[in-house]
Amino acid sequence: MKTILCSFLAILLCIAVYSQTIIPGGPISGTWTLDGSPYLIEGETIIEDGTILTIEPGVEVIWQNDSSSMWVQGQILARGTASDSIIFTAADPQTGWKGIRFDDTPPSNDSSEFVYCMFEHGDAYGDNPENSGGAIAVFNFGKILIDHCSFFNNKAIDISIHPIPMGGAISLENASPIIRNCLFKNNKSGAGGAIGCYLECIPEIENNIFTNNDAIWEGYAQGYGGAICCYVSCSPQIRNNTFTGNTAKNAGGAIAMVSQCNPTIDHNLIVGNTSEWLGGGIEIQDTCSPEIINNTIAHIEADYGGGIDFWDKSEAKISNTIIWGNTATTQGNQH
């Protein structure tokens, strides 16, 4: 009797261990439970307008190929916990997956949330704008919370399509989500190794850590903003973040802003970043006027403007900010 009972328990254990749910593509909604995890995504999926997808703590979502995205026209609620994150990843880290995308999601829908989630190996490529936002891309929608999430090894580096690929982890266009308490590490793009903001974005970017992100310069990719790039009339609130070890091939080892962007950069630690040309810490270009308040900008390297570089009719209101120990090989150690 004991042998039969043990065998039965072993069978139940095997079923639990090998449980999985295959998602072939198409509309998705309802609740993805831990019992059904991992969820293996085999095709293009969409959360349709008026529907909700809820993902439970501990669920793994694994894309089986690099050719499909998850499109959100309705609402997604992916709420993990501190001890049980939700994981979005690829079956093959070398080929990756194409990210979660909000594109003209109706503004009447309730907020989507990603809390205690991990995003890794996202790879944005293809026709613009699909070449931006390795893990998450948001176009013309603002009701999103991204809190206590981590982003590792995501990229947007497809240089075959113009304009510049932006946002190795997150790309925003006319979008203003809340991004807080997150870790961004080893992400890369042509502009904004971790986060790219384009065209009238006003996101809240607070209490995050940005480390070892990279803005490359190759083809259409212009190497702006190792961690964050703001381009064309964007005014994000960048507060209480830490930037270390980020690099830009062209400008803005940590943060770059171009063309009438006016962010508030407040209470950040910007240390040990690098730009190969302009602005080892912060690059300010083309009639931008940020407020830079209560920051520490130190031990940074560039060719021009070790700490901060100004270019083309730009200026900044700088107060209570330590700019110290930076190096410029050609001109302007500090700014």
DATAFEN-V180118 format. One record per residue. SS is DSSP state (alpha for helix, beta for strand, coil for the rest). OMEGA is omega in degrees with one decimal (none if undefined). Layout:
BEGIN
ss = (SS,SS)
omega = (OMEGA,OMEGA)
END
This chain:
BEGIN
ss = (coil,alpha,alpha,alpha,alpha,alpha,alpha,alpha,alpha,alpha,alpha,alpha,alpha,alpha,alpha,alpha,alpha,coil,coil,coil,beta,beta,beta,coil,coil,beta,beta,coil,coil,beta,beta,beta,coil,alpha,alpha,alpha,coil,coil,beta,beta,beta,coil,coil,coil,beta,beta,beta,coil,coil,coil,coil,beta,beta,beta,beta,coil,coil,coil,coil,beta,beta,beta,beta,coil,coil,coil,coil,coil,coil,beta,beta,beta,coil,coil,beta,beta,beta,beta,beta,coil,beta,coil,coil,beta,coil,beta,beta,beta,beta,beta,coil,coil,coil,coil,coil,coil,beta,coil,coil,beta,beta,beta,beta,coil,coil,coil,coil,coil,coil,coil,coil,beta,beta,beta,beta,coil,beta,beta,beta,beta,coil,beta,beta,coil,coil,coil,coil,coil,coil,coil,coil,coil,coil,coil,coil,beta,beta,beta,beta,coil,coil,coil,coil,beta,beta,beta,beta,coil,coil,beta,beta,beta,coil,coil,beta,beta,coil,coil,coil,coil,coil,coil,coil,coil,coil,beta,coil,coil,coil,beta,beta,beta,beta,coil,coil,coil,coil,beta,beta,beta,coil,coil,beta,beta,beta,coil,coil,beta,beta,coil,beta,coil,coil,coil,beta,beta,beta,beta,coil,coil,coil,coil,coil,beta,beta,beta,coil,coil,beta,beta,beta,coil,coil,beta,beta,coil,beta,beta,coil,coil,beta,beta,coil,beta,coil,coil,coil,beta,beta,beta,beta,coil,coil,coil,coil,coil,beta,beta,beta,coil,coil,beta,beta,beta,coil,coil,beta,beta,coil,coil,beta,coil,coil,coil,beta,beta,beta,beta,coil,coil,coil,coil,coil,beta,beta,beta,coil,coil,beta,beta,beta,coil,coil,beta,beta,coil,coil,beta,coil,coil,coil,beta,beta,beta,beta,coil,coil,coil,beta,beta,beta,beta,beta,coil,coil,beta,beta,beta,coil,coil,beta,beta,beta,beta,coil,coil,coil,beta,beta,beta,beta,coil,coil,coil,beta,beta,beta,beta,beta,coil,coil,beta,beta,beta,coil,coil,beta,beta,beta,beta,beta,coil,coil,coil,coil)
omega = (178.2,-179.2,179.4,-179.6,179.9,179.6,178.8,178.1,178.7,178.4,177.5,178.9,179.6,178.5,179.8,-177.0,-172.4,177.0,177.7,179.0,179.1,177.2,-173.9,-176.0,179.7,-178.1,176.3,177.9,-179.2,-177.5,172.2,-172.0,176.2,179.6,-179.4,-175.5,2.4,175.5,-174.0,-174.2,-175.7,-179.0,-179.7,-179.6,178.1,168.3,-170.7,177.3,179.4,178.8,-177.6,168.0,176.3,-179.9,-176.0,175.2,176.6,-178.8,171.2,176.1,-170.2,177.0,-175.7,177.6,-173.8,-171.1,-175.4,178.1,168.7,-179.0,-177.5,171.2,176.3,-175.9,172.9,177.4,179.4,-173.3,172.5,176.4,-179.4,-178.5,-174.4,-177.9,168.6,-174.9,172.2,-173.3,-179.1,175.8,178.3,-178.8,-178.8,-179.7,173.4,177.6,-166.9,169.2,176.5,-169.2,172.5,-177.4,-176.4,173.3,-176.6,-176.6,177.9,179.9,177.0,-176.5,168.2,-176.2,169.8,-176.7,-176.7,175.2,173.0,178.7,179.3,173.7,171.2,-175.8,179.9,176.8,177.3,-179.7,174.8,8.8,-177.2,177.4,-179.8,177.9,-176.2,-179.4,-178.3,174.1,-176.9,179.5,173.2,177.2,-174.0,-169.7,-178.3,172.6,175.3,-167.9,178.5,177.3,176.1,-176.9,-177.1,168.0,172.3,-175.9,171.9,-171.4,177.7,-174.2,-178.1,-175.6,172.3,9.1,-174.0,170.6,-175.3,170.3,178.0,176.7,-175.4,174.6,-179.0,172.0,-175.3,-175.6,-174.5,177.7,170.9,179.5,-173.1,174.1,-176.3,174.5,176.4,-176.4,174.3,172.7,-179.0,178.6,174.7,178.2,-174.9,-178.7,176.9,-175.5,173.9,179.1,-178.2,168.5,169.7,173.5,175.7,-179.9,169.6,-178.5,-167.8,171.5,179.1,172.9,177.2,-178.4,175.0,171.3,-168.0,171.1,-174.5,176.5,-178.5,-177.8,178.2,179.5,-169.9,170.1,-179.3,171.6,180.0,177.1,-175.3,171.2,175.7,-174.0,175.5,168.1,176.4,-178.9,179.7,171.3,-176.0,-170.3,169.8,177.4,174.2,179.7,178.5,171.9,177.3,-175.8,174.5,179.6,-175.9,-169.5,175.7,-178.2,176.3,-173.8,172.9,174.8,-175.0,170.4,169.6,174.3,-175.7,-179.0,167.8,-177.9,-163.2,174.7,176.5,171.9,-176.1,-169.3,171.0,175.1,-174.5,166.5,-178.1,178.9,-170.8,169.1,-179.7,177.0,-175.8,174.1,-178.4,-170.9,166.3,173.6,172.5,-178.8,-178.9,166.4,-178.3,-167.4,169.4,179.6,166.3,-177.9,-168.1,172.7,-175.3,-176.1,173.9,173.9,175.0,176.1,-177.1,178.8,-179.4,176.2,176.3,-176.8,169.4,171.3,177.0,177.6,178.9,169.3,-175.6,178.4,176.9,-176.8,176.9,175.5,-165.8,172.2,179.5,-174.1,172.0,-176.8,-179.2,-173.6,170.8,-179.6,-177.2,177.4,none)
END
